[in-house]
Amino acid sequence: STVKIDIFLAMKSGKKIILVGSSYSASLALKIATTNKKVSAVFAFSPGEYFGEKLNLKKAIAGLSIPIFVTSSKEESAELTTLVSDLKVTHFIPTGAGKHGSSALWKNNPNNQEYWDAVKNFMKQPK
C-alpha cells in the first residue's frame, strides 16, 4: 500500500513525512500517525470505521495532535465529522455532492477545484 511505501521512505531518509490516504488507506494513515513519530501531517480522503471489530478508529486516533486534513463526499461528511470530532482538524465539506476518497481531486469530478483549493489552503497554513 501507499502508506507502507511512505513509511519505508521515511525510515530510509530519516526525514518527516506526510501521509496521504484514500478510503481504507486514509483510516490506516490516521492510525499509523498515532504511533509513528516520522509522520508530520495527514491528508485523509474519506476515512471511516472500516476495520470492523478489529479496531475502533475514533478511539485509536484520540489525542492525535499533528496537522490533519480530512474530506469526503457531502453524503459522508456527517459520519466523518463524528469520527474526528475529538481532534483538531481541517475538515473540508464540498458545496456539491463531491466524491468518495481521493477521486474527489480527479478532473471528472465537477467540483474537483474546490477540493484542490482546500488542499492548497491547508498546505499554506503554518504548522
Sequence and secondary structure as in RCSB ss.txt:
>XXXX:A:sequence
STVKIDIFLAMKSGKKIILVGSSYSASLALKIATTNKKVSAVFAFSPGEYFGEKLNLKKAIAGLSIPIFVTSSKE
ESAELTTLVSDLKVTHFIPTGAGKHGSSALWKNNPNNQEYWDAVKNFMKQPK
>XXXX:A:secstr
 HHHHHHHHHHHH S EEEEEETHHHHHHHHHHTT TTEEEEEEES    SGGG  HHHHTTT  S EEEE  TT
THHHHHHHTTTS  EEE  SS   SGGGGGSTTSTTHHHHHHHHHHHHHS  
